[in-house]
Amino acid sequence: MLQPLLRYIGPVANSKGILSTDTSPNGAFAEYLVIDPALVFTLPDDVPFEIGAQLGVSCYAACQALYQTLHLPTPLDPATEPIDILIWAGSSSSGHYAMQFANLSGLRVVSTASQRNFDLVRSLGAVEVFDYADSRTPKKIHTATGGKLTYAVDCISDGMTPAQVSNCLSKDGGTIVTLLPYESRKKGIKTELIVVYSMWGEVSDFCHA
């Protein structure tokens, strides 16, 4: 049960999914919001609401990708042996969270970014960073992981990334978590689309777009 006077944050959606335009109890001018208490957590006193407000979709997406979909170790029970994972586009909002959670979970994070963001991505937990614009990057990542990479999170999921990320993974196969729907053309590679709003137990039209 939520306690009064505590500061809470969490995602909200209307009663028929994020894409619905029907009237709902949640709106920009609402004095109170309706939310599943399981999706809410307390905001520390030293963190302003302006900062807490951005702990939304990207944060939950990272957890959904790593733990609900890939079933990787969590920060509460981290891996005892390093497990390689590729976070493509580490400087993206979802990439920020995915790298930090993966690092806390004892995973060995490999990522991509523009060269100007290499230091930022390393500071968030990546042990190796490659230039996403370099056509040789998939081959470099495949080599850096010994050809045994089986886990990836594609934080772009558009344009060239379906082919780029697929070519980073092992020839024996693997799984790519995607933020937009696509299927890999590489044999043995499975893709899993995540939709954060499915946390409400309802499937929005986006899932079938």
N, C-alpha and C positions, 0 to 999 in steps of 0.2 A: 504494500500500500504506500502511495506517495505521501510524504509528510508535508504539512503546510509550512510556509515560510522558507523552505529550501529553494534554491535556484535550479531549475531543471531546463534541459535542452533535449531536443529530439526532432525527428522528421514528422511532418504532418501531410496528410492528403485528404481529399474529399471522399465521400462515402462510396463513390463508384470509380475510383481510380484517378490517377493524376491527369488523364486526358479528358475527363468528363467536364462538361460545363454546367451540370445540374447544380441546383442550390444545395449547399452543404453547410454543416455547422462551423466549418473553418473558413475564415476569410480575412482579408487584410485589416478590416475594421472591427474584428471580433474582440470583445473584452476577454473572453475565455476561449481556449482551444480544446477540442476533443481529440484525444490520442490514446493509443494502447500503451499502458504503463510499462509494458515489457520493452518498449522501444525508447524509453526515456532514461537519461542518466543525469546525475547531479553535476552542476558546474561549480568548480572550485571558486572560493571567494575572491582569489586573486586573478581570476580570468574574467574580463568584461564580456558582456553579452555580444558585443560587436565581434569579438573573436570566436565565441562559442557558436555564433550563428552560422559560421562556415563549416562547422563539424557536421555536415549533413550528408548529402548523397555520396560524395567521394569517399568519406570515411567508412560508411556502411558498405559501399561497393567493394572496397579493399578487403573487408572482413568476409563478405559474401564470396569473393573470388578465392581467397586463400584457404578459408576454413570450411565453408559450406559446400563449395564446388570442388576444390582440389583436395580437400580433407588433409591438409598439411598440419604439422604440429602448431600449437598456439603458444603465445607468450606465457601462459600458465603452465605449460608442459613442453618446453622448447626441445628441439631436436638435439640429440646428444652427438650426432655426427652431421656435418654440414650437408645440406641438400641444395643443389643448384636450382635457382629459379631466375627466369628472365622477366624483368619488368620493362617492357618496351615503352619508351617515352616517360622516363623517370621524372622529368621536370614538369609533367602535367599534374593537374590537381589529384587525380586518382593515383598517379604514379608516386606522388609524395607520400601518401598514406600507405600504399602497398609496400613500398620499400621499407618504411619504418616498422610496420607490423612484421614483415618478413624478417627483418634484422632482429627484432625482439624475439622472434620464434626460432632463432638459431639457424635460419636459412642463409645460404651464400648467394647474395644478390648480384646479378649481372644486369646492367641497364644500358639504355641509349639516351642520348640527348644531343643538343647542339654543342659545339666545342666550348662556347662561352658559359654553358651551364654544367660543365664537367665537375667543377669543385662543389657546386651546390648538390649535385646528385650524390657525390661521394660523401658529403657531410650528412646525408640522409640514410646512409647505410650501404650503398653500393660498393662492392670491392673492385669491380671492373666496370668501366664506362666506355662506350663506343659511340662514334659519330653516326647518328641515324641517317645522315645524308650520304654517307660513304657506301657505294655499291658493294664494297667488299666486306661490310660489317657482318652480314649473316655468316659468311665463311669464317670470319675472325672469331665470332662468338661460338660457332660450332667447334672450332679448334680449341678455344680457351676452356671449353667445358668438356674436352676430351671426347666429343661426339656422343656424349651420354645425357644431354639435356632433355628432360621429359616434361618440364613444367614451365608455362609462360603465361603472362598476363599482358594482353595487347590493349594498352590504354588509348589507342587511336582507333583501331579496327576499321580503317578506311584507306582508300588509295592503294599504296604499295605495301602497306603493313601485313595484309594477309599472306603474301608471298614471302616477305622479308622475315617475319616471325617464324613461319613454317620451316624455312630453310635453316634456321638456327637450331632446330630440334634434331634429336637423334634419328638416324635412319630406321631405327627399330620402332619409332612412333613416340607419341606423347600427347599432351593435352594443352590446348590454348584456351584461356578464358577470354571472352570477347565482350566489349561494351556495346557493340553493334553487331547484328547478325551476319555471319559469313561462314562458309565451309572451306576448309583447307583443300587444296588440290594435291597436296603431298600425301602419298600413301601412308596409312597408319596414324595420321594426325587427326585427333578428334577436337572439335571446337565446342565450347560450352558458353552460351550467351547468358549473362546475368542481367536481371532487371531488379533494381533495388526495391521498387514499389511492390514487388511480389511479397515483401515482408508483411503486408497487410492481409495476405491470404487471398488476394483478388488478382486476377490476370487482366491487365489493361489492354486496350487495342494495340498498344505499341508492341506487345509481345508477338503479334501476328502481322505486323506491318511488312 
